[in-house]
Amino acid sequence: MAVQRIGLVVHRGRPAAVEVARAVRAWCAERAVPCREIDVERGGEGPGGGPAGDPPAGHPGLVVTLGGDGTFLRGARIAARYDADVLGVDLGRVGFLTEVPAEEVTGALDAVDAGRATLEERMTLTMRASRALELPTGVEALLRPGRGPALPPPRVLPRDPGEEEGWGVALDVTAVNDIVLEKLARDRQVNLGVYVAGRLLASYSADALIVATPTGSTAYSFAAGGPVLSPRMDAVVFTPVAPHMTFDRTIVAAPDEPVALRVLPHSGAVALSVDGRLSGALEPGDWVGVYGATYRLRLVRLGPVDFYTRLRERFRLTDAPATAADGEAAPLFRPDSEVPADLARLSLPPPPSRE
């Protein structure tokens, strides 16, 4: 796929990101490819993590993010909403989502332009709510000390003709990782009735409740004890955080099964965030419904996706001490001969090199 137009999302707090941005602009200038920076803090990204109004940077076909996973998430929300591809350049410490190191950015752009890259699709989440979200005075300072202004609450999307009010309002939200409801006061838990596919699962009293994508299963949900899901899956992952009840397990729902969360009468104040960005506050009686979005994230990949090796390396997984006497295990479990017919449909790594 030839590159027609690039939108840049740059972490300007990192000099290395600014330097790599110059390299990307130089690459674009040599090929007469339009390139504009998307300022996600000053309107390039719309309310609640989704763009608003006209497409940013002239509707780019490729969004390039320069930073860590946080920067990638900002660019990815824009890319997913406007049907663009996204290439993450790794300048962070974890880099679960970013694809290429900074020194290889021009080579990566050459590969994309020459059609040597592939696209990996991932599901995203969106939401409805009983009302438009608002940020009460003082909440932003409480939850975002020293981080600068938050994005405004998500805008309400137009209602379809004939749609009944009981389904709430659709919000301009794109979540790549998760949507989280958490307590605002340290001494007051959030009390929420949780419904999966329209049926009551349980009423929770907890520090927070997370609704995540498979991509987000390695983020906050994982830290709260949730499972790691393959990013190739479509699923809605519900994980409670420090619930005051015996049942503290994650629920993995089908992609067409929405998760609804209703704030109960005696709940403490509730903050709602999208991919870690504060997006509103809820009161008793409010509810939100979280479900798979119709638009998907398309990640540019330059080689075979190796999620499990990345999982092992980034989380520094170590082998059980009891296996030390067995020696180091081989990194691949795959013969180098032709794949049998009954296994041909499976996802397998490339055969070991014979060189």
N, C-alpha and C positions, 0 to 999 in steps of 0.2 A: 504494500500500500504506500503510494507516494505521499509524502508529507505535504499538505496544502497550506496549513496555517497552524501555528503553535501558540498556546497560552502558557505562560510561565507562572508558577506559584513558588515564590522564593522566601525562605526563612532569612529575613534581613538581619536578624540578630547574630547570624553566623557569617563571618567574613568569607569562609570557604564557599558558602552558598552563593554569595554575591559574585565571587570570582568565577564559579562555574556558570552562572547566568551570563557572564560576558562571553564565555566560550560558546554557549548555545546561540546567543545573538550573532556571533561571528559566523557560525555555521549557517544560520538562516540567511545572513546577508550575502554570503557567497553563492547561495542558490536562489536568491530572490523569494524566499519563503517569508510571508508576513509573520511577525512575532511580537506579541504584546504581553506585558505582565498583568496578571490578575491580582489585584489587591484585595484579599479576602477580608481584611479588617476594615476597609473603607467603602464597602458596597459591592465589590466584585463577587462576594458570596452573599446570597440573600438570607432572610431570616431563617433561623432554625437549622441551618446547614444546607439549605437548598437555594439555588439562585432565584432571583426575582427580576421581572422586567426583561429587557433585551439580553441576549446571550453575552457573557463577558468576553472580552478580547476578540470581538468579531466572529463569534461562533467557531472556535478552533476545532480542528479534527483530532488534534493531539494535545493533551495537557501534560506538561513536564513539571514535576515537583522536585524542588531542590531543598532537602532538609531531612528530617527523620520521619518516623511514621505519623507524627502529628501533622506535619506539613503535607504528607501524602494524603491523609484523610480529608484535609481541606480541599485539595485539588480533586480528589476522587469524587467528592460529593457533587462538585460542579460538572465533572466529566460524565458521571452517571446521569445526571438530570438533563444534560444537553446532548446525550448520545455521542460523546467523544471518547476516544481511547486515552488511557493515562499511563505514563511512564514515570516510575519513581526512581530518583537518583539518591543513593544512600549517603547521607551525611550525619546520621544519627548513631546511637549506641546499640539499638536492638535491631532495627531494620527488618522486621518480619514481612513488611509489605513492599518495601522498595526493592528495585530489581538490579540496578547496576551501581558500582562504585563511581565516585565523582570523576576519577581519571579516565573512565571509559565512556563518558557521555557522548562525545562526538562519534565514536565508533558505533555506539548504540543507535544514534540517530541515522547514521549511514545504513545500518541494518534494517531499521524501520522503513526508511525511504526506498530501499531496494527490495522490499517485500520479503526479507528473510526472517522477520519476526512473526510470532504467533500471538493470538489473543486468548486470554483465560477469562471466562465470565464468572462473576460472583453475584449472588443475590444481595439486595439491599432491603431496608425496612422503611416504611412510612407509617403515618398514624392519623387517627381521627381523635377528636376530643369533644367533651360535652359543651365546651365553649372555647372562644379564642383565649390563648395563653397570654399572661401578663407577668411582668417582673415587679413585685412590690418594692417600694422604696427601701433601700438598705440591704436587700438580698444580694445584689451583685457584689457589694463591698465585703459582705460576709463570706461569700463563697469563692471570690476571685481576688484575694489580696495581692497587690503588686503585679497583676496580669494585664492591666489596661481594660478598656471598656469591652463588655460582652456584646455579641451580636443582638439585634432586637429580637423579640419573640417571633415565632414563625407566623407568616401571614396566612389568612384563611383563603382557601381556594374557592372559586365560584361553585355554587351548588348546581347539580344537574337538574334540568327541568323536570318537575314532578317528584323530586326526591323528598321524602318525608323528613321532618326535623328530628325524629327520634334517633336517627343514625349519627347525630352530632355534626360537627364541622370537619371537613377535610383540611389538613394543614400541609403547608409547603415544606415538607420534611424529607430529607434523604439521610438515612443512617447507614453507614458502611459497617460499623462495629456494633453499636448498641444504643438502646434508649433506656435510661435509668431513672427510677423514682427513688429518692433518698431523703432521709430526715434532715430538717434544717436546724433543729435544736438538739444539742447533745443529750439532753435528759428526756427527750420525747421520741419514742419510736414512731414509725409510720405504720398505720393500720390499714391494710388494703385487702379487699376481696378480689381474688384472682380467678378469672374465668378463662378456660381454654376451649376454643371452638364453641363458645356460647354457654358452656356449662361450668358451674362453680367447681373449682379445684379445692380451694381452701381459703380461709381468711388468715392473713399473715400479720404478725407484729414483728417488725424487723428494722435493721438499720437502712436497708435498701433492697430494691427488687430490680433485677436486670433482665431485659429482653434483648437477646443478641442474635446476630447472624453466625453462621459457621466461621466466617472471617473473624468476628469478634469473640469467638470461643477461646482464643488464646490471649485475650485482653483482660478486662475487669472480671468477666465471668470465670475465667481460669483462676484468677487470684482469689476468687470467692469459693473455690472448690469445684467449679464446674468442669465438665469433660472437654477434651480437645476433639473437635470435629474436623474432618477433612474439608478444606475450603471448596472442594468440588461439589459438596452436598448442597441441597436446598433444605433448610430446616429453620425453625424458630426455637431458640434456646431460652428457657426461663430459669433463672438462678436466683434464689433468695440469699441475702447477705445477713449473717448473724440473726436468723429468725428465732424468736422466743417460742419455740415449739419443737416437738420431737422430729417431725418430718422436715428435713432440711435439704432434700435432694433436688437436683436439677431435673426439669422436665424438657424433653426434646420433642417438640410438636412437628407435625407435617407443615410444609410451606404454605398450605392453604388453610391452616388452622390458626385463626387470630388469637392473640392473648390480650385480654381486657383487664384493666386494673381500676377498681373503684375505691375512692378514698372514703373510709368508714367514719361515722359521726364523731368518734373520740380520738381520731388520729392527730398526731402532731403535724406541724406544717411540713409540706412535701415540696421538694425541688425536683424539677424534671430537666434532664440533660440529654443532648443528642451528641453521640461520639465525644463525650466529655465536655461539651459546650453547654453552659447554662442557657435554657430556653424558656423557662417559665416556672411558675409556682402553682400548686393545686391546693384546694381547700376541701373540707368535708363535703361530700355529695358530688364532687367532680369525678370524671372518669376519662380514661384514655384507652383507645384500642390500637394495638400495634400489629402490623401484618406485613407480609412480603409486598414490596413495591413492584409495579409493572416494568420499571426500567432497571437495567442491570449494569453492574460495573464491569468494564472491559479493561483488563490489565495487559499491558504489552509485555510479552515474555520473549527473551532472546535465545532461550534454550529449553530443554525439558524441565518441567516444574518438579522441583525436588523438595517438597514440603517437609517430608519426614527427616531428611538430613538437616534441613534448616531448623526444624524443631529440636533435634538433638544438639546442634551446635549453639543455637541462641539461648536455649534453656540450660545449657551445660549439663546435659544428662550424662550420668555416669553409670557404669555397669555394676551389678551387685558384687560385693566383695567375694561372695561364695563362688563366683564364676571365674575368679582370677586364675585358678589352676587349669582352667580350660583354654587359656590363652586368649588373644584378641580375636573377636568374632569378625568374619568377613563383612565388608561394608555392603555387599550386595548378595541377595539370594536369588540368582537367576542363571540358568545354564546359558552358554554362548551359542547353542545350536538353534535351529529354526523352531519357532513357537508352534506347538501342536494346535490342531484345528479347534479343539474344545476350549483352548485358552486364548484364542486370537482376539476375543472381544475384551479381554482384561487390560487394565492399565499396568504396564510393566516397564521397568527402566530399560534403557538401551543395553544391548549386550556388552560384556566387558571387552575392552580393547585387547586385540591380540598382538599389539606392538610390543 
